[in-house]
């Protein structure tokens, strides 16, 4: 997304223990906490650089979901999601010198259609292992769009980062042009 928006960046692994930071309650605060922790972790190593961190959380029926560990768990997730609204929360943070300077979270609601076992199997045949790296077990830019009846929210939030607020924050700090 950053590349497409013309924002120069370098990708650096944050080396954050996400499981230790997940309190398991509110998706919006959890996503924001993870995004901030990732940005801070890298900004401590690169103190003079502005660092962006992001994360996404999926919630269905009040239960938070991580990326599936394997294909069988991906199928279990999809069966659980079937016919239900999925709340996808994405957050992004900007840090410098080990401190959070700015962060925001945003949510989108995606209504899943009823998914048959045959559809789930054929979907995973086509999309696995790529969707194994995706919270929610879908890539909107792939066949994942077929999982949904309706979508409310920002396309960028669904892709994993509230890009428009981030671009505003970068402009306000003089990091990208007006």
N, C-alpha and C positions, 0 to 999 in steps of 0.2 A: 504494500500500500504506500509506504513512504517513497519508494522508488517511482511508482506511478505518479505520485504527487510532486515529484521533482525535489525531494528532500534528500540531501546527501547523508549517508549514515554508514556505520560500520557495525556489523552484528557481532556481539560478544556474549558468550554464555554467562548468565548471572551466577551460576553455582549456588542456588538457593534451595534449601530443603522445603519444598512446597507442603509436604504432608505435615510437617511440624507447625506450619503457619495457618493451617486450615482449622478454624474453630468449629466448623460444621453447622453454623447457624445461618446468618443473613448472607445471601449470595452477593449483594452489592458491596457490603463492607469486606467480605472475603476477597472478592476480585480486586478491590482497591488495595487492600493490604498486600496481596501478592504482587501487584504491579509496582507498588511503592518499594517493596522489599527487593525486587529485581533491579529497579533503577538505582537504589541506594547501594546494593552490593557491587555493581559495576562502577558506580561513581566514587566509591571508596578507593578503587584501584586506579581510576582515571580522574583524579580530583579536579583538574582544570576543565574537563569536558562536561558538556551538558549530556545527560544520559536519559533515554526513554525506556521505560519498562511497561509491559502490558500483560494482561491475563484475562481469561474468560472462564466463566462458571455456568454450568447448565443446571437448572432446577426444574423438576417435574414432580407434581404433587407434593411440593415442599421438601423433596429429597434432592440433595446436591449430588451431582455426578462428575466423575473424573473421566479422562480418556480411558477407553477399555484396555485391559491388559492383554487380551487376545481376541481372536475372532468369535469364540463362543460367548465371551462376555459382551462383545459388540452386539451379537444377536439378542442376548438377554436384555440389554439396554433398549434396543429397538422394539422388542416385544412390550417392555414396560411403557415406553413412550407412546405406543400406538393409540391413536384416537384422542390424545391428551394435549393440552397446551404446554409448550416448553418455554420457560423463561430463560433467555440467554443474557447474561450480564457480562459486559466487557468493561475493563478499566484500563486507563493509561496514566502514567506518572512521569514527571520530569524531575530529575535530581541533579545536584551538582555538589561536589565536595563531601559526599556522604549524607546530604540532607535533602529531603523532599522539598521541592520548590512549588510544585503544582500537581494536582491529580484530579481526575474526574472518572465517574462510572456512568454507564448508560445501559438500559435494558431494551430488549426486543422480545416480543411474544410471537412464537411460531406455533401455529395449530397443526399438529400432525394428523394426517388422515389415518384411517384404520389400515394397518399393515398386515397382510397375510404372511404366514410362515414361508410360502413359496416366494413372495415378493422379497422378503428379508434375505432369503438364501440367494436369490439372483442378484439382488442389490450388492450384497457382500462379495459375491463372485466377481462382480465388475469393479467394485470400489476398494476392496481390501488389497493391500494393507494401508493404502493412503489414508482412509478414514479412521484408522487406528490411532493416528496422530492428532485427531480432531475431537475436542470435547463436543458431545452431542452426536458423534458418529456420522457426521455429514460434511461435505464440502459443497457450499452453495454454488460454486462455480463448476460443479460436476453434477452427477446424477442425484445428489442429495436434495436438489430442488424438488424432486418427485416425492419426497416424504411429506410434503406440506400441502394443506388446503389453503391457508392464508398466513400472511406475515405482516406484523405491525412493528415498525421500528426502523432504525437506520441500517442501511445496507452495510456500512462500514463497521458498525457495532456487531452485526452478524458475522462479518469476516474476522472479527477478533480485536478491533481497536476503534474507539470513538475518534475517528480521524479528524472530523471537522473541528471539534473543540481543541484537539491537539494542535492543529495548524494555527488556530487563533492564539494559543499559548506561545507557540514558537514565534509568531509574528510579534506578539507583545514584548518578547525578550530580545527582539532584533536578530533572531537566529535564521529567519527566512525573510525574503523581501515582502514588501507591502503589496 
